[in-house]
Amino acid sequence: MRRLSARGAVEPFHAMDVLREQNALVQAGHDVLSLAVGQPSHSAPKGVLDMAATALRDAKLGYTDALGRMETRRAISRHYGDRYGVEVPAERIAVTTGSSAGFSLAFLAVTDPGDRVAITAPGYPAYRNIIKALSLEPVEIQTDSAESHMLTVEALEAAHRERPINVLLIASPANPTGAVTDRDHMAAMMDFCRNEGIAFISDEIYHGLRYTGDDRTALSHSDDVIVINSFSKYYCMTGWRIGWMVLPEDMVRPVERLSQSLYISAPDLSQIAAPAAFGCGEELEAIKDGYRANRALLLERLPSMGITFAAPPDGAFYAWCDVSAHTNDSMEFARRMLQEIHVAAAPGLDFDPVNAERFMRFSYAGSTDTIARSLDRMEAWLKG
């Protein structure tokens, strides 16, 4: 009888259950407002769309080198110089099928089965599931509001001394908290990892979406780190499946070999069009201004409903909120909110299995009208 691999027995993405119910309500004709989706509501910038249209008409699209088109890698290299003042040779850049492929490639390149990968809790659930699917062990280190949900060196060291860690993955800005790890904390963690022989992966896919200061790439402190980024979030290109990695020199060839067999290459059309996004700053900053307005609405109105911020929403487009004044079961609360007032939000179970019942994630990536109407419905519902 056929056997199923334990690799497939990862936890489902519970927010997708909410999304399925949301879609059913929409199909039934209901006006559903979503604070659940972690993607921009805007299309890709005009420059990207124009470049893609030209490529569809004129280019012969096909496979590219596994590491990506050299002109795309050079454009990303220039971006590091322009945005961060950091020199990154194009030869150390790998273009990937979204950031998701980057995580898989990074883990495969620096681990063996059974190795331990440290991530923060709360955190993005796909980290945990990719780690488990690759026969690795996730080590979830709890963060708390007293440290603005930043991982500290002390917490990392305690976990490492208890049982050695092989890899650390840090996201800043983070999903679901929106928390930003400040440069001193980040530098201290990179130094600790270097001294202990721990591979350091910096998830920078929400760079560009910070509201309280400027982004700083981990590459500003060290070349011996793996940086993963994407055109999905700030550049509004989730469906284009195009991201990149910046690699230490000795990792380039291993990642190339893995990419050749696992993915062949990132989509050629996306590789041609994506670099145009770097020249669309005015359009993208206008979109970001919309997120900033949405964030201000949440900051103003949620506390008056008894919903408090568990982390400062300094980046990305998420608010991680404590709803324990209203419920001890955030999954049931999310379902009731969707069914009774047709407002969707993500329950905490996906992001923090330990404290899930107290928390929810509200995305403010949609239109300001959607955010305002959602808050109106929630306020009337909670006060009624």
Wavefront OBJ file of the C-alpha trace (Angstrom):
o trace
v 0.000 0.000 0.000
v 1.318 3.432 -0.932
v 2.947 5.385 1.916
v 2.658 9.162 2.356
v 5.709 11.157 3.386
v 5.692 12.899 6.732
v 7.024 15.956 4.895
v 3.513 16.671 3.655
v 2.040 16.629 7.151
v 2.722 20.300 7.783
v 0.191 22.513 9.507
v -2.331 24.064 7.119
v -2.384 27.802 6.596
v -5.475 28.529 8.699
v -5.952 31.992 7.226
v -6.716 30.214 3.960
v -9.759 28.639 5.659
v -10.979 32.156 6.354
v -10.193 33.119 2.753
v -12.223 30.155 1.466
v -15.216 31.262 3.558
v -14.671 34.839 2.390
v -14.735 33.765 -1.260
v -17.925 31.766 -0.714
v -19.633 34.831 0.737
v -18.459 36.977 -2.179
v -19.787 34.426 -4.663
v -23.108 34.515 -2.822
v -23.291 38.270 -3.470
v -22.204 39.660 -0.093
v -20.072 42.786 0.259
v -17.030 41.334 2.020
v -14.242 43.639 3.207
v -10.835 42.021 3.669
v -8.174 42.867 6.232
v -6.747 39.382 5.784
v -4.772 39.401 2.556
v -1.026 39.991 2.741
v -0.629 41.477 -0.693
v -0.989 44.920 -2.245
v -4.317 45.742 -3.850
v -2.514 47.744 -6.557
v -1.250 46.403 -9.856
v 2.410 46.396 -10.817
v 3.818 49.845 -11.693
v 3.146 51.191 -15.174
v 6.794 50.953 -16.170
v 6.750 47.222 -15.428
v 3.532 46.685 -17.373
v 4.904 48.598 -20.363
v 8.142 46.603 -20.315
v 6.202 43.334 -20.091
v 3.978 44.304 -23.016
v 7.032 45.062 -25.140
v 8.667 41.778 -24.148
v 5.540 39.796 -24.989
v 5.521 41.346 -28.425
v 9.224 41.332 -29.247
v 11.184 38.960 -27.020
v 11.717 35.253 -27.451
v 10.817 34.065 -23.975
v 12.320 30.868 -22.631
v 14.610 29.409 -20.001
v 17.370 31.611 -18.672
v 20.489 30.800 -16.712
v 19.489 29.276 -13.380
v 20.856 32.320 -11.548
v 18.848 34.637 -13.785
v 19.428 37.014 -16.685
v 22.656 38.893 -16.179
v 20.985 42.220 -17.014
v 18.416 41.564 -14.269
v 21.147 40.695 -11.771
v 23.054 43.860 -12.732
v 19.916 45.968 -12.193
v 19.520 44.495 -8.700
v 23.204 45.147 -8.047
v 22.745 48.815 -8.995
v 19.716 48.975 -6.706
v 21.910 48.098 -3.706
v 24.282 50.892 -4.554
v 21.518 53.431 -5.159
v 19.305 52.567 -2.179
v 21.734 51.400 0.483
v 25.155 52.600 -0.637
v 26.352 48.980 -0.597
v 28.393 47.378 -3.370
v 27.030 43.954 -4.305
v 28.554 42.266 -7.362
v 25.947 40.961 -9.799
v 27.744 37.615 -9.730
v 26.587 37.118 -6.113
v 22.916 37.681 -6.973
v 20.517 34.858 -7.828
v 17.116 35.654 -9.323
v 14.478 33.323 -7.873
v 10.890 32.245 -8.409
v 9.614 34.574 -5.723
v 11.145 34.783 -2.275
v 9.612 31.386 -1.453
v 12.096 29.662 -3.744
v 14.838 31.705 -2.106
v 14.022 30.296 1.323
v 14.023 26.714 0.060
v 17.308 27.216 -1.769
v 18.927 28.891 1.223
v 17.919 26.124 3.628
v 19.010 23.393 1.218
v 22.365 25.051 0.611
v 23.387 25.440 4.266
v 21.726 22.527 6.098
v 21.595 18.752 6.290
v 18.523 16.763 7.396
v 17.872 17.196 11.093
v 19.605 20.581 11.373
v 17.907 23.213 13.504
v 16.646 26.527 12.076
v 15.743 29.325 14.479
v 12.830 31.627 13.647
v 10.826 34.051 15.752
v 7.342 33.611 17.147
v 5.084 35.208 16.162
v 6.292 34.736 12.610
v 5.364 33.881 9.046
v 3.931 30.326 9.059
v 5.523 29.290 5.760
v 8.965 29.485 7.392
v 8.002 26.768 9.836
v 6.365 24.638 7.160
v 9.214 24.890 4.640
v 11.660 23.960 7.402
v 9.626 20.899 8.376
v 9.047 19.841 4.759
v 12.828 19.817 4.236
v 13.287 17.469 7.215
v 14.753 20.235 9.344
v 13.725 21.245 12.848
v 12.169 24.677 13.440
v 13.209 26.366 16.672
v 10.618 29.019 17.448
v 11.971 31.648 19.832
v 9.265 33.704 21.492
v 9.525 37.478 21.278
v 7.478 39.897 23.344
v 6.125 43.412 23.322
v 8.677 44.590 25.904
v 11.318 44.306 23.168
v 8.945 45.475 20.401
v 8.949 41.850 19.230
v 12.615 42.017 18.258
v 14.670 38.895 18.838
v 17.472 39.607 21.305
v 20.950 38.111 21.353
v 20.230 36.891 24.882
v 17.214 34.881 23.733
v 19.118 33.530 20.737
v 22.097 32.564 22.871
v 19.884 30.808 25.422
v 18.259 28.709 22.688
v 21.646 27.935 21.147
v 23.201 26.881 24.472
v 20.255 24.614 25.205
v 20.855 22.785 21.929
v 22.973 24.090 19.031
v 21.270 26.031 16.253
v 22.541 25.779 12.672
v 20.652 28.624 10.963
v 18.934 31.835 12.058
v 16.276 33.501 9.908
v 15.283 37.074 10.771
v 12.649 39.163 8.994
v 12.673 42.946 9.313
v 10.104 44.418 8.840
v 8.323 41.290 10.035
v 5.108 39.476 9.242
v 2.751 39.472 11.172
v 3.949 42.086 13.668
v 5.224 44.838 11.384
v 8.133 45.082 13.838
v 11.511 46.387 12.701
v 14.749 45.039 14.176
v 16.999 48.021 14.844
v 20.536 48.099 13.471
v 22.208 47.466 16.828
v 20.165 44.333 17.510
v 20.688 43.111 13.950
v 24.444 43.688 14.042
v 24.758 41.969 17.416
v 22.883 38.909 16.152
v 25.015 38.719 13.000
v 28.191 38.915 15.096
v 26.930 36.180 17.421
v 26.036 33.939 14.470
v 29.432 34.475 12.839
v 31.250 33.613 16.059
v 29.134 30.493 16.619
v 29.153 29.226 13.029
v 25.413 29.837 12.553
v 24.259 30.672 9.027
v 22.384 34.005 9.001
v 19.449 34.624 6.638
v 17.911 38.107 6.427
v 14.393 38.271 4.987
v 14.089 41.785 3.560
v 10.973 41.352 1.418
v 9.164 44.217 3.190
v 11.965 46.701 2.611
v 10.542 49.923 1.259
v 7.565 49.606 3.601
v 8.892 51.232 6.742
v 7.158 54.229 8.332
v 9.482 55.234 11.183
v 12.902 55.388 9.520
v 15.010 54.082 6.664
v 15.663 50.467 5.764
v 19.113 49.052 6.382
v 20.144 45.854 4.673
v 22.088 43.229 6.618
v 24.722 43.569 3.885
v 25.643 46.925 5.389
v 27.189 45.012 8.292
v 28.523 41.849 6.698
v 29.002 40.086 3.360
v 28.811 36.686 5.044
v 25.006 36.615 5.185
v 22.216 35.413 2.922
v 19.737 38.136 1.970
v 16.368 37.298 0.439
v 14.175 39.925 -1.177
v 11.330 40.127 -3.654
v 9.438 42.349 -6.048
v 6.167 41.171 -4.459
v 5.425 43.602 -1.642
v 6.742 47.156 -2.100
v 6.741 46.724 -5.887
v 3.195 45.225 -6.003
v 4.215 42.192 -8.055
v 3.048 39.157 -6.047
v 1.707 37.249 -9.058
v 4.850 37.754 -11.128
v 6.787 35.282 -8.916
v 10.095 37.104 -9.026
v 12.538 37.552 -6.166
v 16.251 37.412 -5.521
v 18.992 36.290 -3.178
v 22.317 37.930 -2.350
v 24.773 35.183 -1.498
v 28.227 34.829 0.017
v 30.614 33.990 -2.801
v 31.070 30.357 -1.766
v 27.312 29.745 -1.934
v 26.740 30.920 -5.502
v 27.611 27.654 -7.230
v 25.699 25.407 -4.771
v 22.584 27.557 -5.160
v 23.015 27.520 -8.928
v 23.213 23.707 -8.976
v 20.102 23.400 -6.806
v 18.196 25.930 -8.919
v 19.038 24.118 -12.144
v 17.254 20.986 -10.960
v 14.496 22.393 -8.739
v 13.301 25.442 -10.699
v 15.342 25.720 -13.939
v 14.882 29.494 -13.796
v 12.568 32.258 -12.675
v 9.910 33.328 -15.241
v 11.668 35.011 -18.151
v 8.955 37.616 -18.713
v 9.133 38.668 -15.065
v 12.925 38.884 -15.211
v 12.737 41.232 -18.194
v 10.012 43.456 -16.741
v 10.862 43.595 -13.033
v 13.914 45.899 -13.156
v 11.676 48.664 -14.529
v 10.143 48.813 -11.033
v 13.334 50.404 -9.712
v 12.519 53.471 -11.822
v 8.922 53.797 -10.602
v 9.637 55.382 -7.237
v 7.090 58.204 -7.488
v 4.232 55.810 -8.264
v 5.283 53.356 -5.543
v 5.685 56.048 -2.896
v 2.152 57.243 -3.654
v 0.927 53.690 -2.972
v 2.938 53.670 0.253
v 1.255 56.936 1.268
v -2.019 55.013 1.065
v -0.673 52.367 3.444
v 0.487 55.130 5.761
v -3.020 56.606 5.828
v -4.502 53.152 6.466
v -2.046 52.569 9.300
v -3.029 55.885 10.871
v -6.699 54.849 10.789
v -5.947 51.593 12.608
v -3.787 53.346 15.190
v -6.539 55.857 15.834
v -9.581 53.610 15.945
v -8.704 50.084 17.087
v -7.734 51.016 20.682
v -11.128 52.640 21.237
v -12.669 49.248 20.395
v -10.599 47.459 23.036
v -8.182 46.055 20.432
v -4.598 46.892 21.351
v -1.371 46.732 19.386
v 0.912 43.927 20.542
v 3.779 45.348 18.491
v 4.470 48.763 16.976
v 3.406 48.515 13.299
v 6.570 50.223 12.085
v 6.841 48.373 8.786
v 5.177 46.063 6.237
v 1.389 46.521 6.115
v 0.235 44.528 9.132
v -0.982 45.197 12.651
v -0.563 42.396 15.205
v -3.300 42.982 17.746
v -4.459 41.642 21.087
v -8.184 40.849 20.939
v -8.395 39.144 24.353
v -10.813 41.828 25.607
v -13.365 40.240 23.271
v -12.447 36.574 22.944
v -10.243 33.715 24.102
v -10.439 32.068 20.676
v -9.242 34.278 17.830
v -10.086 31.651 15.193
v -13.720 31.590 16.271
v -13.683 35.395 16.569
v -12.416 35.675 12.984
v -15.122 33.336 11.731
v -17.857 35.235 13.582
v -16.606 38.582 12.313
v -16.648 37.249 8.759
v -20.084 35.658 8.997
v -21.823 38.399 10.965
v -20.377 41.616 9.515
v -18.490 40.318 6.475
v -15.062 41.584 7.541
v -12.167 39.151 7.095
v -8.981 39.121 9.174
v -6.293 36.519 9.908
v -6.482 34.587 13.206
v -3.357 34.203 15.309
v -3.019 30.424 15.032
v -0.932 30.584 11.866
v 1.616 32.963 13.297
v 2.047 31.946 16.930
v 0.840 28.483 17.996
v 1.647 29.244 21.659
v -0.363 32.471 22.122
v -2.690 32.150 19.156
v -5.978 32.557 20.946
v -5.250 36.160 21.989
v -4.093 37.653 18.704
v -5.150 38.553 15.178
v -3.374 40.065 12.212
v -5.029 42.941 10.392
v -3.643 43.771 6.960
v -3.887 47.363 5.769
v -2.684 46.702 2.227
v -6.095 47.474 0.721
v -7.728 50.767 -0.122
v -8.336 53.427 2.534
v -12.061 53.133 1.823
v -11.923 49.395 2.608
v -10.067 50.038 5.870
v -12.483 52.784 6.971
v -15.600 50.759 6.154
v -14.169 47.701 7.914
v -13.504 49.723 11.049
v -17.037 51.171 10.947
v -18.524 47.669 10.820
v -16.252 46.377 13.564
v -17.025 49.297 15.864
v -20.785 48.877 15.485
v -20.490 45.092 15.946
v -18.345 45.245 19.066
v -20.410 47.973 20.703
v -23.699 46.327 19.759
l 1 2 3 4 5 6 7 8 9 10 11 12 13 14 15 16 17 18 19 20 21 22 23 24 25 26 27 28 29 30 31 32 33 34 35 36 37 38 39 40 41 42 43 44 45 46 47 48 49 50 51 52 53 54 55 56 57 58 59 60 61 62 63 64 65 66 67 68 69 70 71 72 73 74 75 76 77 78 79 80 81 82 83 84 85 86 87 88 89 90 91 92 93 94 95 96 97 98 99 100 101 102 103 104 105 106 107 108 109 110 111 112 113 114 115 116 117 118 119 120 121 122 123 124 125 126 127 128 129 130 131 132 133 134 135 136 137 138 139 140 141 142 143 144 145 146 147 148 149 150 151 152 153 154 155 156 157 158 159 160 161 162 163 164 165 166 167 168 169 170 171 172 173 174 175 176 177 178 179 180 181 182 183 184 185 186 187 188 189 190 191 192 193 194 195 196 197 198 199 200 201 202 203 204 205 206 207 208 209 210 211 212 213 214 215 216 217 218 219 220 221 222 223 224 225 226 227 228 229 230 231 232 233 234 235 236 237 238 239 240 241 242 243 244 245 246 247 248 249 250 251 252 253 254 255 256 257 258 259 260 261 262 263 264 265 266 267 268 269 270 271 272 273 274 275 276 277 278 279 280 281 282 283 284 285 286 287 288 289 290 291 292 293 294 295 296 297 298 299 300 301 302 303 304 305 306 307 308 309 310 311 312 313 314 315 316 317 318 319 320 321 322 323 324 325 326 327 328 329 330 331 332 333 334 335 336 337 338 339 340 341 342 343 344 345 346 347 348 349 350 351 352 353 354 355 356 357 358 359 360 361 362 363 364 365 366 367 368 369 370 371 372 373 374 375 376 377 378 379 380 381 382 383 384
